[in-house]
Amino acid sequence: MSLKDPNPVQPNAKKRVAIVIANPAISTTTGWPVGFWWSELTHPYHVFTEAGYDVEVFSPNGGKCEADAMSDPNDPSGYSKTDLISQGFIHTPELKALVDHTKKVADIDVARFDAIVVAGGQAPMFTFAQATDLHAKFAEFHAAGKVAAALCHGVAILAYVKNAQGEYLAKGKTVTGFANCEEDFADNAVWSYGLLPRDKHLMPWRIEDRMKQIGANYVQAGLWRGFAVRDGNLITGQQNFSGEETARLVVEALGR
């Protein structure tokens, strides 16, 4: 991302990270198109490349991916207009091409990578139940002692991933992810704009509730605060403002 010398300890053996973004889908609760969230790809990508890491971008099905509209700094809503990192990524052709031509998760060679990072957005809540290759790869990274990370609604992956003993990977571990207070905020926003009736919700289920149900120790830092937590080689980030915090914990775990 820049010419800054990352000063890696072993410049000929760079750390490698596989970032996974969701394929586009249609929300079953709203009927709207949903996808990944730009900052949850671009901010970790920036941190990793500035640390001298090699980064590859994958999706469960491979191919072109689409972002949630409000995560685009050019979206008329203006919600993400201050996200200069995503703006730069989108307008750098060789970086934008990484999203237009993602590799399939099934093709990840775990032996070649030091970490997997699963980004969020709205689509994971509707597509990750069927992403069995992603379930397997995430579990394989963790079992191999490599870093397995997820953030925001990407933490939905932990609702499905189990360990070799058949128990949920997140059971008994401290994790974070999109909080109920943030889901309430998002629901109230669309209700107040008349975009959804008050008996309908944006998400079909909630990260915080599900993590508690499977026996994880769910924690969060409050509404829209950047936050991430590490429990061994499992790292999770709270929401779309937590990409940098999540990535820095990965760098802390892996070193340079």
Sequence and secondary structure as in RCSB ss.txt:
>XXXX:A:sequence
MSLKDPNPVQPNAKKRVAIVIANPAISTTTGWPVGFWWSELTHPYHVFTEAGYDVEVFSPNGGKCEADAMSDPND
PSGYSKTDLISQGFIHTPELKALVDHTKKVADIDVARFDAIVVAGGQAPMFTFAQATDLHAKFAEFHAAGKVAAA
LCHGVAILAYVKNAQGEYLAKGKTVTGFANCEEDFADNAVWSYGLLPRDKHLMPWRIEDRMKQIGANYVQAGLWR
GFAVRDGNLITGQQNFSGEETARLVVEALGR
>XXXX:A:secstr
  S     SSTTS  EEEEE    EE TTT  EE B HHHHHHHHHHHHHTT EEEEEESS B   B GGGSTTS
TT TTTT HHHHHHHTSHHHHHHHHTBEEGGG  GGG SEEEE  SSTHHHHGGG HHHHHHHHHHHHTT EEEE
EGGGGGGGGT B TTSSBTTTTSEE  S HHHHHHHHHHHHHTTSS TT  SSSS HHHHHHHTT EE   STT 
  EEEETTEEEE STT HHHHHHHHHHHH  
